[in-house]
Amino acid sequence: MKAYIGLGSNLGNREENIRKAVALLEKSQGIKLVKLSPFYETEPVGDIPQGKFINAAAEIYTAISPSGLLAVCRNIEDELGRVRTVKWGPRTIDLDVLLYGEEVIYTAELTVPHPLMHEREFVLRPLSDIAPNAYHPVLGKTIQELLEGL
């Protein structure tokens, strides 16, 4: 299955954190990295004072279920020292499952497509670099169309 992962970091060596997360994704059984977007420095979202982020997106092929992919992402976050204290607060690394094929998933743990991706340039810009024609199955638009609509 083709899937897309959003990556972000605003603590420590932000670019190195993204590179380490990508390396750990590549080492994960059942995941093959296909493409990695350029890195973008972006402003944080929300009212919490914090530094700028580095954001990127990765295209992968995976044999792992959506919930299994989420578990891999959370394990990578834990391994790289992410501490969950404040929602949308500073973090060493953040990995989000953005799209999983054209599946629509609503569980207590996971919503795919990512529920806010269509509102966030820091997600859409790097994703459009590697997958402009990827399809948002709920909104019925491509990533490029969503980006142009911001």
Contact map, one row per residue, 1 for C-alpha under 8 A:
111000000000000000000000000000000000000000000000000000000000111000000000000000000000000000000000000110000000000000000000000000000000000000000000000000
111100000000000000000000000000000000000000000000000000000011110000000000000000000000000000000000000110000000000000000000000000000000000000000000000000
111110000000000000000000000000000000000000000000000000000011110000000000000000000000000000000000111110000000000000000000000000000000000000000000000000
011111000000000000000000000000000000000000000000000000001111000000000000000000000000000000000000111100000000000000000000000000100000000000000000000000
001111100000000000000000000000000000000000000000000000001111000000000000000000000000000000000011111000000000000000000000000000000000000000000000000000
000111110000000000000000000000000000000000000000000000111100000000000000000000000000000000000111110000000000000000000000001000100000000000000000000000
000011111000000001000000000000000000000000000000000000111100000000000000000000000000000000001111000000000000000000000000000000000000000000000000000000
000001111100010001000000000000000000000000000000000011110000000000000000000000000000000000001110000000000000000000000000000000000000000000000000000000
000000111110011011000000000000000000000000000000000011100000000000000000000000000000000001111100000000000000000000000000000000000000000000000000000000
000000011111010000000000000000000000000000000000011111000000000000000000000000000000000001111000000000000000000000000000000000000000000000000000000000
000000001111110000000000000000000000000000000000001000000000000000000000000000000000000001111000000000000000000000000000000000000000000000000000000000
000000000111110010000000000000000000000000000000000000000000000000000000000000000000000000010000000000000000000000000000000000000000000000000000000000
000000000011111110000000000000000000000000000000000000000000000000000000000000000000000000000000000000000000000000000000000000000000000000000000000000
000000011111111111000000000000000000000000000000000011000000000000000000000000000000000000010000000000000000000000000000000000000000000000000000000000
000000001000111111100000000000000000001000000000000001000000000000000000000000000000000000000000000000000000000000000000000000000000000000000000000000
000000000000111111110000000000000000000000000000000000000000000000000000000000000000000000000000000000000000000000000000000000000000000000000000000000
000000001001111111111000000000000000000000000000000000000000000000000000000000010000000000011000000000000000000000000000000000000000000000000000000000
000000111000011111111100000000000000000000000000000001010000000000000000000000000000000000001000000000000000000000000000000000000000000000000000000000
000000000000001111111110000000000000000000000000000000000000000000000000000000000000000000000000000000000000000000000000000000000000000000000000000000
000000000000000111111111000000000000000000000000000000000000000000000000000000010000000000000000000000000000000000000000000000000000000000000000000000
000000000000000011111111100000000000000000000000000000000000000000000000000110010000000000001000000000000000000000000000000000000000000000000000000000
000000000000000001111111110000000000000000000000000000000100000000000000000000000000000000000000000000000000000000000000000000000000000000000000000000
000000000000000000111111111000000000000000000000000000000000000000000000000000000000000000000000000000000000000000000000000000000000000000000000000000
000000000000000000011111111100000000000000000000000000000000000000000000000100000000000000000000000000000000000000000000000000000000000000000000000000
000000000000000000001111111100111000000000000000000000000000000000000001100100000000000000000000000000000000000000000000000000000000000000000000000000
000000000000000000000111111100111000000000000000000000000000000000000000000000000000000000000000000000000000000000000000000000000000000000000000000000
000000000000000000000011111110100000000000000000000000000000000000000000000000000000000000000000000000000000000000000000000000000000000000000000000000
000000000000000000000001111111100000000000000000000000000000000000000001000000000000000000000000000000000000000000000000000000000000000000000000000000
000000000000000000000000001111100000000000000000000000000000000000000000000000000000000000000000000000000000000000000000000000000000000000000000000000
000000000000000000000000000111110000000000000000000000000000011100000000000000000000000000000000000000000000000000000000000000000000000000000000000000
000000000000000000000000111111111000000000000000000000000001111100000000000000000000000000000000000000000000000000000000000000000000000000000000000000
000000000000000000000000110001111100000000000000000000000001110000000000000000000000000000000000000000000000000000000000000000000000000000000000000000
000000000000000000000000110000111111000000000000000000000111100000000000000000000000000000000000000000000000000000000000000000000000000000000000000000
000000000000000000000000000000011111000000000000000000000111100000000000000000000000000000000000000000000000000000000000000000000000000000000000000000
000000000000000000000000000000001111100000000000000000000111000000000000000000000000000000000000000000000000000000000000000000000100000000000000000000
000000000000000000000000000000001111110000000000000000011110000000000000000000000000000000000000000000000000000000000000000000000100000000000000000000
000000000000000000000000000000000011111000000000000000011100000000000000000000000000000000000000000000000000000000000000000001101100000000000000000000
000000000000000000000000000000000001111100000000000000010000000000000000000000000000000000000000000000000000000000000000000001001000000000000000000000
000000000000001000000000000000000000111110000000000001110000000000000000000000000000000000000000000000000000000000000000000001000000000000000000000000
000000000000000000000000000000000000011111000000000011110000000000000000000000000000000000000000000000000000000000000000010001000000000000000000000000
000000000000000000000000000000000000001111100000000111100000000000000000000000000000000000000000000000000000000000000000000000000000000000000000000000
000000000000000000000000000000000000000111110000000111100000000000000000000000000000000000000000000000000000000000000000010000000000000000000000000000
000000000000000000000000000000000000000011111000001110000000000000000000000000000000000000000000000000000000000000000000000000000000000000000000000000
000000000000000000000000000000000000000001111100011110000000000000000000000000000000000000000000000000000000000000000000000000000000000000000000000000
000000000000000000000000000000000000000000111111000000000000000000000000000000000000000100000000000000000000000000000000000000000000000000000000000000
000000000000000000000000000000000000000000011111000000000000000000000000000000000000000100000000000000000000000000000000000000000000000000000000000000
000000000000000000000000000000000000000000001111100000000000000000000000000000000000000000000000000000000000000000000000000000000000000000000000000000
000000000000000000000000000000000000000000001111110000000000000000000000000000000000000110000000000000000000000000000000000000000000000000000000000000
000000000000000000000000000000000000000000000011111000000000000000000000000000000000000000000000000000000000000000000000000000000000000000000000000000
000000000100000000000000000000000000000000010001111100000000000000000000000000000000000011000000000000000000000000000000000000000000000000000000000000
000000000110000000000000000000000000000000110000111110000000000000000000000000000000000001000000000000000000000000000000000000000000000000000000000000
000000000100000000000000000000000000000011110000011111000000000000000000000000000000000000000000000000000000000000000000000000000000000000000000000000
000000011100010000000000000000000000000111110000001111100000000000000000000000000000000000000000000000000000000000000000000000000000000000000000000000
000000011100011001000000000000000000001111000000000111110000000000000000000000000000000000000000000000000000000000000000000000000000000000000000000000
000001111000000000000000000000000000001111000000000011111000000000000000000000000000000000000000000000000000000000000000011001000000000000000000000000
000001110000000001000000000000000001111100000000000001111100000000000000000000000000000000000000000000000000000000000000001001100000000000000000000000
000111100000000000000000000000000001100000000000000000111110000000000000000000000000000000000000000000000000000000000000001001100100000000000000000000
000111100000000000000100000000001111100000000000000000011111000000000000000000000000000000000000000000000000000000000000000000100100000000000000000000
011110000000000000000000000000001111000000000000000000001111100000000000000000000000000000000000000000000000000000000000000000000110000000000000000000
011110000000000000000000000000111110000000000000000000000111110000000000000000000000000000000000000000000000000000000000000000000000000000000000000000
111000000000000000000000000000111100000000000000000000000011111000000000000000000000000000000000000000000000000000000000000000000000000000000000000000
111000000000000000000000000001110000000000000000000000000001111100000000000000000000000000000000000000000000000000000000000000000000000000000000000000
100000000000000000000000000001100000000000000000000000000000111110000000000000000000000000000000000000000000000000000000000000000000000000000000000000
000000000000000000000000000001100000000000000000000000000000011111011000000000000000000000000000000000000000000000000000000000000000000000000000000000
000000000000000000000000000000000000000000000000000000000000001111111000000000000000000000000000000000000000000000000000000000000000000000000000000000
000000000000000000000000000000000000000000000000000000000000000111111100000000000000000000000000000100000000000000000000000000000000000000000000000000
000000000000000000000000000000000000000000000000000000000000000011111110000000000000000000000000000000000000110000000000000000000000000000000000000000
000000000000000000000000000000000000000000000000000000000000000111111111000000000000000000000000000000000000000000000000000000000000000000000000000000
000000000000000000000000000000000000000000000000000000000000000111111111100000000000000000000000100000000000000000000000000000000000000000000000000000
000000000000000000000000000000000000000000000000000000000000000001111111110000000000000000000001100000000000010000000000000000000000000000000000000000
000000000000000000000000000000000000000000000000000000000000000000111111111000000000000000000000000000000000000000000000000000000000000000000000000000
000000000000000000000000100100000000000000000000000000000000000000011111111100000000000000000000000000000000000000000000000000000000000000000000000000
000000000000000000000000100000000000000000000000000000000000000000001111111110000000000000000011000000000000000000000000000000000000000000000000000000
000000000000000000000000000000000000000000000000000000000000000000000111111111000000000000000010000000000000000000000000000000000000000000000000000000
000000000000000000000000000000000000000000000000000000000000000000000011111111100000000000000000000000000000000000000000000000000000000000000000000000
000000000000000000001001100000000000000000000000000000000000000000000001111111110000000000000000000000000000000000000000000000000000000000000000000000
000000000000000000001000000000000000000000000000000000000000000000000000111111111100000000011110000000000000000000000000000000000000000000000000000000
000000000000000000000000000000000000000000000000000000000000000000000000011111111110000000000000000000000000000000000000000000000000000000000000000000
000000000000000000000000000000000000000000000000000000000000000000000000001111111100000000000000000000000000000000000000000000000000000000000000000000
000000000000000010011000000000000000000000000000000000000000000000000000000111111100000000011000000000000000000000000000000000000000000000000000000000
000000000000000000000000000000000000000000000000000000000000000000000000000011111110000000011000000000000000000000000000000000000000000000000000000000
000000000000000000000000000000000000000000000000000000000000000000000000000011111111000000111100000000000000000000000000000000000000000000000000000000
000000000000000000000000000000000000000000000000000000000000000000000000000001001111100000100000000000000000000000000000000000000000000000000000000000
000000000000000000000000000000000000000000000000000000000000000000000000000000000111111000100000000000000000000000000000000000000000000000000000000000
000000000000000000000000000000000000000000000000000000000000000000000000000000000011111010000000000000000000000000000000000000000000000000000000000000
000000000000000000000000000000000000000000000000000000000000000000000000000000000001111111000000000000000000000000000000000000000000000000000000000000
000000000000000000000000000000000000000000000000000000000000000000000000000000000001111110000000000000000000000000000000000000000000000000000000000000
000000000000000000000000000000000000000000001101000000000000000000000000000000000000011111000000000000000000000000000000000000000000000000000000000000
000000000000000000000000000000000000000000000001010000000000000000000000000000000000111111100000000000000000000000000000000000000000000000000000000000
000000001110000000000000000000000000000000000000011000000000000000000000000000000000010111110000000000000000000000000000000000000000000000000000000000
000000001110000000000000000000000000000000000000000000000000000000000000000000000111000011111100000000000000000000000000000000000000000000000000000000
000000001111010010000000000000000000000000000000000000000000000000000000000010011100000001111100000000000000000000000000000000000000000000000000000000
000000111110000011001000000000000000000000000000000000000000000000000000000010011100000000111110000000000000000000000000000000000000000000000000000000
000001111000000000000000000000000000000000000000000000000000000000000000000010000100000000111111000000000000000000000000000000000000000000000000000000
000011110000000000000000000000000000000000000000000000000000000000000000110010000000000000001111100000000000000000000000000000000000000000000000000000
000011100000000000000000000000000000000000000000000000000000000000000100100000000000000000000111110000000000000001000000000000000000000000000000000000
001111000000000000000000000000000000000000000000000000000000000000001100000000000000000000000011111100000000000111000000000000000000000000000000000000
001111000000000000000000000000000000000000000000000000000000000000000000000000000000000000000001111100000000000111001000000000000000000000000000000000
001110000000000000000000000000000000000000000000000000000000000000000000000000000000000000000000111111100000000111000000000000000000000100000000000000
111100000000000000000000000000000000000000000000000000000000000001000000000000000000000000000000111111100000000110000000000000000000000000000000000000
111000000000000000000000000000000000000000000000000000000000000000000000000000000000000000000000001111100000000000000000000000000000000000000000000000
000000000000000000000000000000000000000000000000000000000000000000000000000000000000000000000000001111110000000000000000000000000000001110000000000000
000000000000000000000000000000000000000000000000000000000000000000000000000000000000000000000000001111111000000110000000000000000000000010000000000000
000000000000000000000000000000000000000000000000000000000000000000000000000000000000000000000000000001111100001110000000000000000000000011000000000000
000000000000000000000000000000000000000000000000000000000000000000000000000000000000000000000000000000111110011110000000000000000000000000000000000000
000000000000000000000000000000000000000000000000000000000000000000000000000000000000000000000000000000011111011100000000000000000000000000000000000000
000000000000000000000000000000000000000000000000000000000000000000000000000000000000000000000000000000001111111000000000000000000000000000000000000000
000000000000000000000000000000000000000000000000000000000000000000000000000000000000000000000000000000000111111000000000000000000000000000000000000000
000000000000000000000000000000000000000000000000000000000000000000100000000000000000000000000000000000000011111000000000000000000000000000000000000000
000000000000000000000000000000000000000000000000000000000000000000100100000000000000000000000000000000001111111100000000000000000000000000000000000000
000000000000000000000000000000000000000000000000000000000000000000000000000000000000000000000000000000011111111111100000000000000000000000000000000000
000000000000000000000000000000000000000000000000000000000000000000000000000000000000000000000000111100111100011111100000000000000000000000000000000000
000000000000000000000000000000000000000000000000000000000000000000000000000000000000000000000000111100111000001111101000000000000000000111000000000000
000000000000000000000000000000000000000000000000000000000000000000000000000000000000000000000001111000000000001111111000000000000000000000000000000000
000000000000000000000000000000000000000000000000000000000000000000000000000000000000000000000000000000000000001111111100000000000000000000000000000000
000000000000000000000000000000000000000000000000000000000000000000000000000000000000000000000000000000000000000001111111000000000000000000000000000000
000000000000000000000000000000000000000000000000000000000000000000000000000000000000000000000000010000000000000011111111001100000000000000000000000000
000000000000000000000000000000000000000000000000000000000000000000000000000000000000000000000000000000000000000000111111101100000000000000000000011000
000000000000000000000000000000000000000000000000000000000000000000000000000000000000000000000000000000000000000000011111100000000000000000000000000001
000000000000000000000000000000000000000000000000000000000000000000000000000000000000000000000000000000000000000000011111111100000000000000000000000000
000000000000000000000000000000000000000000000000000000000000000000000000000000000000000000000000000000000000000000000111111110000000000000000000001001
000000000000000000000000000000000000000101000000000000100000000000000000000000000000000000000000000000000000000000000001111111000000000000000000000000
000001000000000000000000000000000000000000000000000000111000000000000000000000000000000000000000000000000000000000001101111111100000000000000000000000
000000000000000000000000000000000000000000000000000000000000000000000000000000000000000000000000000000000000000000001101111111110000000000000011011000
000000000000000000000000000000000000000000000000000000000000000000000000000000000000000000000000000000000000000000000000111111111000000000000000001000
000000000000000000000000000000000000111100000000000000111000000000000000000000000000000000000000000000000000000000000000011111111100000000000000000000
000101000000000000000000000000000000100000000000000000011100000000000000000000000000000000000000000000000000000000000000001111111111000000000010000000
000000000000000000000000000000000000000000000000000000000000000000000000000000000000000000000000000000000000000000000000000111111111100000000011001000
000000000000000000000000000000000000110000000000000000000000000000000000000000000000000000000000000000000000000000000000000011111111000000000000000000
000000000000000000000000000000000011100000000000000000001110000000000000000000000000000000000000000000000000000000000000000001111111000000000000000000
000000000000000000000000000000000000000000000000000000000010000000000000000000000000000000000000000000000000000000000000000000111111110000000010000000
000000000000000000000000000000000000000000000000000000000000000000000000000000000000000000000000000000000000000000000000000000111111110000000111000000
000000000000000000000000000000000000000000000000000000000000000000000000000000000000000000000000000000000000000000000000000000010011111000000111000000
000000000000000000000000000000000000000000000000000000000000000000000000000000000000000000000000000000000000000000000000000000000011111100000110000000
000000000000000000000000000000000000000000000000000000000000000000000000000000000000000000000000000001000000000000000000000000000000111110011110000000
000000000000000000000000000000000000000000000000000000000000000000000000000000000000000000000000001001000000000010000000000000000000011111111110000000
000000000000000000000000000000000000000000000000000000000000000000000000000000000000000000000000000001110000000010000000000000000000001111111000000000
000000000000000000000000000000000000000000000000000000000000000000000000000000000000000000000000000000010000000010000000000000000000000111110000000000
000000000000000000000000000000000000000000000000000000000000000000000000000000000000000000000000000000000000000000000000000000000000000111111000000000
000000000000000000000000000000000000000000000000000000000000000000000000000000000000000000000000000000000000000000000000000000000000001111111100000000
000000000000000000000000000000000000000000000000000000000000000000000000000000000000000000000000000000000000000000000000000000000000001110111110110000
000000000000000000000000000000000000000000000000000000000000000000000000000000000000000000000000000000000000000000000000000000000001111100011111110000
000000000000000000000000000000000000000000000000000000000000000000000000000000000000000000000000000000000000000000000000000100110011111100001111111000
000000000000000000000000000000000000000000000000000000000000000000000000000000000000000000000000000000000000000000000000000100010001100000000111111100
000000000000000000000000000000000000000000000000000000000000000000000000000000000000000000000000000000000000000000000000000000000000000000001111111110
000000000000000000000000000000000000000000000000000000000000000000000000000000000000000000000000000000000000000000000100000100000000000000001111111111
000000000000000000000000000000000000000000000000000000000000000000000000000000000000000000000000000000000000000000000100100110010000000000000011111111
000000000000000000000000000000000000000000000000000000000000000000000000000000000000000000000000000000000000000000000000000000000000000000000001111111
000000000000000000000000000000000000000000000000000000000000000000000000000000000000000000000000000000000000000000000000000000000000000000000000111111
000000000000000000000000000000000000000000000000000000000000000000000000000000000000000000000000000000000000000000000010100000000000000000000000011111
